């Protein structure tokens, strides 16, 4: 026979287990060059810079 619970899990215990399952908003910081909101430690998709260095070429940039 497969694994079966020995006792019923109470609403409180179930809720305590699920306490860390909530989604959190991403921590966005302003890009130092273009001021758009980006994830920290990521290349800015709007201007293509990372730590003041141009690392990717962005299509719509003029």
N, CA, C and O atoms as a Tinker XYZ file with bonds, in Angstrom:
   248  protein
     1  N      0.835000   -1.176000    0.000000    73     2
     2  CA     0.000000    0.000000    0.000000    64     1     3
     3  C      0.884000    1.246000    0.000000    63     2     4     5
     4  O      1.979000    1.232000    0.562000    81     3
     5  N      0.417000    2.308000   -0.621000    73     3     6
     6  CA     1.205000    3.531000   -0.724000    64     5     7
     7  C      1.267000    4.310000    0.574000    63     6     8     9
     8  O      0.688000    3.913000    1.585000    81     7
     9  N      1.968000    5.407000    0.528000    73     7    10
    10  CA     2.115000    6.248000    1.709000    64     9    11
    11  C      0.805000    6.972000    1.997000    63    10    12    13
    12  O      0.222000    7.611000    1.121000    81    11
    13  N      0.362000    6.858000    3.234000    73    11    14
    14  CA    -0.872000    7.524000    3.662000    64    13    15
    15  C     -0.589000    8.306000    4.934000    63    14    16    17
    16  O      0.236000    7.880000    5.742000    81    15
    17  N     -1.250000    9.438000    5.130000    73    15    18
    18  CA    -1.026000   10.199000    6.360000    64    17    19
    19  C     -1.597000    9.463000    7.570000    63    18    20    21
    20  O     -2.685000    8.890000    7.501000    81    19
    21  N     -0.855000    9.484000    8.680000    73    19    22
    22  CA    -1.345000    8.840000    9.899000    64    21    23
    23  C     -2.447000    9.668000   10.548000    63    22    24    25
    24  O     -3.404000    9.121000   11.097000    81    23
    25  N     -2.307000   10.983000   10.481000    73    23    26
    26  CA    -3.288000   11.863000   11.111000    64    25    27
    27  C     -3.644000   12.995000   10.155000    63    26    28    29
    28  O     -2.909000   13.295000    9.214000    81    27
    29  N     -4.769000   13.604000   10.415000    73    27    30
    30  CA    -5.220000   14.732000    9.611000    64    29    31
    31  C     -4.345000   15.949000    9.909000    63    30    32    33
    32  O     -4.011000   16.205000   11.066000    81    31
    33  N     -3.979000   16.692000    8.879000    73    31    34
    34  CA    -3.210000   17.924000    9.054000    64    33    35
    35  C     -4.192000   19.054000    9.341000    63    34    36    37
    36  O     -5.112000   19.303000    8.561000    81    35
    37  N     -3.991000   19.727000   10.455000    73    35    38
    38  CA    -4.921000   20.781000   10.859000    64    37    39
    39  C     -4.771000   22.003000    9.967000    63    38    40    41
    40  O     -3.770000   22.153000    9.267000    81    39
    41  N     -5.767000   22.870000    9.998000    73    39    42
    42  CA    -5.724000   24.106000    9.209000    64    41    43
    43  C     -4.552000   24.982000    9.623000    63    42    44    45
    44  O     -3.936000   25.640000    8.786000    81    43
    45  N     -4.245000   24.990000   10.923000    73    43    46
    46  CA    -3.137000   25.811000   11.416000    64    45    47
    47  C     -1.798000   25.301000   10.893000    63    46    48    49
    48  O     -0.975000   26.080000   10.413000    81    47
    49  N     -1.586000   24.004000   10.988000    73    47    50
    50  CA    -0.313000   23.432000   10.523000    64    49    51
    51  C     -0.175000   23.578000    9.015000    63    50    52    53
    52  O      0.910000   23.875000    8.514000    81    51
    53  N     -1.257000   23.373000    8.297000    73    51    54
    54  CA    -1.245000   23.555000    6.839000    64    53    55
    55  C     -0.917000   25.005000    6.490000    63    54    56    57
    56  O     -0.138000   25.269000    5.575000    81    55
    57  N     -1.520000   25.946000    7.229000    73    55    58
    58  CA    -1.258000   27.361000    6.983000    64    57    59
    59  C      0.179000   27.748000    7.294000    63    58    60    61
    60  O      0.773000   28.553000    6.576000    81    59
    61  N      0.748000   27.179000    8.363000    73    59    62
    62  CA     2.143000   27.478000    8.702000    64    61    63
    63  C      3.089000   26.955000    7.624000    63    62    64    65
    64  O      4.100000   27.588000    7.319000    81    63
    65  N      2.758000   25.802000    7.052000    73    63    66
    66  CA     3.584000   25.256000    5.978000    64    65    67
    67  C      3.521000   26.136000    4.742000    63    66    68    69
    68  O      4.525000   26.304000    4.050000    81    67
    69  N      2.351000   26.699000    4.454000    73    67    70
    70  CA     2.171000   27.523000    3.266000    64    69    71
    71  C      2.538000   28.993000    3.481000    63    70    72    73
    72  O      2.360000   29.802000    2.570000    81    71
    73  N      3.040000   29.352000    4.644000    73    71    74
    74  CA     3.305000   30.756000    4.967000    64    73    75
    75  C      4.350000   31.373000    4.046000    63    74    76    77
    76  O      4.346000   32.588000    3.852000    81    75
    77  N      5.244000   30.572000    3.474000    73    75    78
    78  CA     6.323000   31.101000    2.642000    64    77    79
    79  C      6.038000   30.957000    1.158000    63    78    80    81
    80  O      6.925000   31.204000    0.340000    81    79
    81  N      4.824000   30.562000    0.785000    73    79    82
    82  CA     4.488000   30.328000   -0.614000    64    81    83
    83  C      3.997000   31.572000   -1.338000    63    82    84    85
    84  O      3.767000   31.520000   -2.546000    81    83
    85  N      3.830000   32.684000   -0.640000    73    83    86
    86  CA     3.289000   33.888000   -1.265000    64    85    87
    87  C      4.280000   34.471000   -2.266000    63    86    88    89
    88  O      5.491000   34.411000   -2.052000    81    87
    89  N      3.773000   35.030000   -3.350000    73    87    90
    90  CA     4.622000   35.671000   -4.343000    64    89    91
    91  C      5.044000   37.045000   -3.839000    63    90    92    93
    92  O      4.263000   37.760000   -3.211000    81    91
    93  N      6.276000   37.397000   -4.121000    73    91    94
    94  CA     6.791000   38.705000   -3.708000    64    93    95
    95  C      7.055000   39.554000   -4.937000    63    94    96    97
    96  O      7.390000   39.039000   -6.004000    81    95
    97  N      6.902000   40.856000   -4.776000    73    95    98
    98  CA     7.194000   41.762000   -5.879000    64    97    99
    99  C      8.702000   41.802000   -6.107000    63    98   100   101
   100  O      9.464000   41.789000   -5.140000    81    99
   101  N      9.150000   41.850000   -7.358000    73    99   102
   102  CA    10.589000   41.910000   -7.600000    64   101   103
   103  C     11.166000   43.244000   -7.134000    63   102   104   105
   104  O     10.523000   44.289000   -7.237000    81   103
   105  N     12.382000   43.182000   -6.624000    73   103   106
   106  CA    13.054000   44.377000   -6.131000    64   105   107
   107  C     13.666000   45.114000   -7.320000    63   106   108   109
   108  O     14.739000   44.742000   -7.793000    81   107
   109  N     12.995000   46.150000   -7.803000    73   107   110
   110  CA    13.466000   46.890000   -8.964000    64   109   111
   111  C     14.218000   48.133000   -8.516000    63   110   112   113
   112  O     13.809000   48.819000   -7.580000    81   111
   113  N     15.325000   48.412000   -9.200000    73   111   114
   114  CA    16.130000   49.594000   -8.910000    64   113   115
   115  C     16.252000   50.417000  -10.194000    63   114   116   117
   116  O     16.160000   49.856000  -11.286000    81   115
   117  N     16.455000   51.725000  -10.090000    73   115   118
   118  CA    16.602000   52.533000  -11.307000    64   117   119
   119  C     17.957000   52.312000  -11.970000    63   118   120   121
   120  O     18.983000   52.221000  -11.296000    81   119
   121  N     17.948000   52.228000  -13.291000    73   119   122
   122  CA    19.189000   52.128000  -14.059000    64   121   123
   123  C     19.932000   53.457000  -13.921000    63   122   124   125
   124  O     19.322000   54.514000  -14.075000    81   123
   125  N     21.228000   53.427000  -13.636000    73   123   126
   126  CA    21.963000   54.689000  -13.464000    64   125   127
   127  C     22.029000   55.541000  -14.731000    63   126   128   129
   128  O     22.210000   56.756000  -14.655000    81   127
   129  N     21.884000   54.908000  -15.890000    73   127   130
   130  CA    22.017000   55.667000  -17.133000    64   129   131
   131  C     20.677000   56.175000  -17.657000    63   130   132   133
   132  O     20.528000   57.365000  -17.932000    81   131
   133  N     19.690000   55.264000  -17.799000    73   131   134
   134  CA    18.428000   55.669000  -18.429000    64   133   135
   135  C     17.287000   55.813000  -17.434000    63   134   136   137
   136  O     16.196000   56.233000  -17.819000    81   135
   137  N     17.507000   55.475000  -16.156000    73   135   138
   138  CA    16.530000   55.629000  -15.072000    64   137   139
   139  C     15.321000   54.717000  -15.185000    63   138   140   141
   140  O     14.365000   54.894000  -14.431000    81   139
   141  N     15.320000   53.733000  -16.107000    73   139   142
   142  CA    14.250000   52.740000  -16.153000    64   141   143
   143  C     14.453000   51.747000  -15.023000    63   142   144   145
   144  O     15.580000   51.549000  -14.568000    81   143
   145  N     13.380000   51.123000  -14.565000    73   143   146
   146  CA    13.448000   50.177000  -13.457000    64   145   147
   147  C     13.929000   48.813000  -13.973000    63   146   148   149
   148  O     13.361000   48.265000  -14.918000    81   147
   149  N     14.991000   48.267000  -13.337000    73   147   150
   150  CA    15.559000   46.983000  -13.735000    64   149   151
   151  C     15.829000   46.158000  -12.486000    63   150   152   153
   152  O     15.839000   46.685000  -11.374000    81   151
   153  N     16.047000   44.851000  -12.678000    73   151   154
   154  CA    16.476000   44.001000  -11.577000    64   153   155
   155  C     17.929000   44.311000  -11.240000    63   154   156   157
   156  O     18.725000   44.557000  -12.147000    81   155
   157  N     18.294000   44.306000   -9.960000    73   155   158
   158  CA    19.687000   44.577000   -9.614000    64   157   159
   159  C     20.618000   43.493000  -10.157000    63   158   160   161
   160  O     20.236000   42.325000  -10.228000    81   159
   161  N     21.824000   43.871000  -10.537000    73   159   162
   162  CA    22.857000   42.978000  -11.062000    64   161   163
   163  C     22.463000   42.355000  -12.393000    63   162   164   165
   164  O     22.883000   41.240000  -12.700000    81   163
   165  N     21.656000   43.064000  -13.196000    73   163   166
   166  CA    21.267000   42.603000  -14.521000    64   165   167
   167  C     21.572000   43.696000  -15.545000    63   166   168   169
   168  O     21.623000   44.879000  -15.208000    81   167
   169  N     21.772000   43.287000  -16.789000    73   167   170
   170  CA    21.960000   44.240000  -17.880000    64   169   171
   171  C     20.638000   44.947000  -18.119000    63   170   172   173
   172  O     19.585000   44.310000  -18.124000    81   171
   173  N     20.682000   46.253000  -18.318000    73   171   174
   174  CA    19.473000   47.020000  -18.585000    64   173   175
   175  C     18.990000   46.690000  -19.998000    63   174   176   177
   176  O     19.735000   46.889000  -20.958000    81   175
   177  N     17.753000   46.189000  -20.148000    73   175   178
   178  CA    17.270000   45.860000  -21.489000    64   177   179
   179  C     16.927000   47.088000  -22.319000    63   178   180   181
   180  O     16.740000   46.976000  -23.531000    81   179
   181  N     16.840000   48.255000  -21.695000    73   179   182
   182  CA    16.458000   49.473000  -22.407000    64   181   183
   183  C     17.660000   50.173000  -23.044000    63   182   184   185
   184  O     17.587000   50.635000  -24.183000    81   183
   185  N     18.769000   50.247000  -22.296000    73   183   186
   186  CA    19.945000   50.930000  -22.850000    64   185   187
   187  C     21.127000   49.986000  -23.083000    63   186   188   189
   188  O     22.087000   50.375000  -23.748000    81   187
   189  N     21.087000   48.749000  -22.550000    73   187   190
   190  CA    22.129000   47.767000  -22.823000    64   189   191
   191  C     23.397000   47.936000  -22.025000    63   190   192   193
   192  O     24.443000   47.431000  -22.433000    81   191
   193  N     23.344000   48.631000  -20.897000    73   191   194
   194  CA    24.552000   48.842000  -20.105000    64   193   195
   195  C     24.518000   48.024000  -18.828000    63   194   196   197
   196  O     23.451000   47.676000  -18.321000    81   195
   197  N     25.708000   47.721000  -18.314000    73   195   198
   198  CA    25.864000   47.076000  -17.019000    64   197   199
   199  C     27.060000   47.715000  -16.344000    63   198   200   201
   200  O     28.174000   47.651000  -16.863000    81   199
   201  N     26.845000   48.320000  -15.215000    73   199   202
   202  CA    27.878000   49.017000  -14.433000    64   201   203
   203  C     28.606000   50.068000  -15.267000    63   202   204   205
   204  O     29.823000   50.220000  -15.167000    81   203
   205  N     27.845000   50.791000  -16.090000    73   203   206
   206  CA    28.397000   51.877000  -16.874000    64   205   207
   207  C     29.082000   51.458000  -18.165000    63   206   208   209
   208  O     29.631000   52.312000  -18.863000    81   207
   209  N     29.070000   50.176000  -18.507000    73   207   210
   210  CA    29.716000   49.682000  -19.717000    64   209   211
   211  C     28.648000   49.171000  -20.667000    63   210   212   213
   212  O     27.743000   48.445000  -20.256000    81   211
   213  N     28.751000   49.549000  -21.942000    73   211   214
   214  CA    27.818000   49.065000  -22.961000    64   213   215
   215  C     28.153000   47.617000  -23.273000    63   214   216   217
   216  O     29.218000   47.332000  -23.820000    81   215
   217  N     27.240000   46.684000  -22.924000    73   215   218
   218  CA    27.532000   45.267000  -23.112000    64   217   219
   219  C     26.681000   44.638000  -24.205000    63   218   220   221
   220  O     27.101000   43.642000  -24.794000    81   219
   221  N     25.492000   45.183000  -24.502000    73   219   222
   222  CA    24.685000   44.686000  -25.610000    64   221   223
   223  C     24.193000   45.872000  -26.417000    63   222   224   225
   224  O     23.999000   46.966000  -25.887000    81   223
   225  N     23.997000   45.643000  -27.685000    73   223   226
   226  CA    23.475000   46.689000  -28.565000    64   225   227
   227  C     21.945000   46.538000  -28.616000    63   226   228   229
   228  O     21.429000   45.462000  -28.919000    81   227
   229  N     21.238000   47.622000  -28.319000    73   227   230
   230  CA    19.781000   47.610000  -28.310000    64   229   231
   231  C     19.285000   48.135000  -29.641000    63   230   232   233
   232  O     19.771000   49.150000  -30.138000    81   231
   233  N     18.300000   47.430000  -30.224000    73   231   234
   234  CA    17.795000   47.748000  -31.577000    64   233   235
   235  C     17.241000   49.163000  -31.709000    63   234   236   237
   236  O     17.658000   49.909000  -32.595000    81   235
   237  N     16.301000   49.543000  -30.833000    73   235   238
   238  CA    15.591000   50.815000  -30.998000    64   237   239
   239  C     16.351000   52.034000  -30.519000    63   238   240   241
   240  O     15.787000   53.127000  -30.461000    81   239
   241  N     17.622000   51.872000  -30.173000    73   239   242
   242  CA    18.399000   52.980000  -29.625000    64   241   243
   243  C     18.987000   53.836000  -30.751000    63   242   244   245
   244  O     19.530000   53.310000  -31.722000    81   243
   245  N     18.872000   55.152000  -30.610000    73   243   246
   246  CA    19.415000   56.039000  -31.646000    64   245   247
   247  C     20.381000   57.052000  -31.065000    63   246   248
   248  O     20.929000   57.874000  -31.800000    81   247
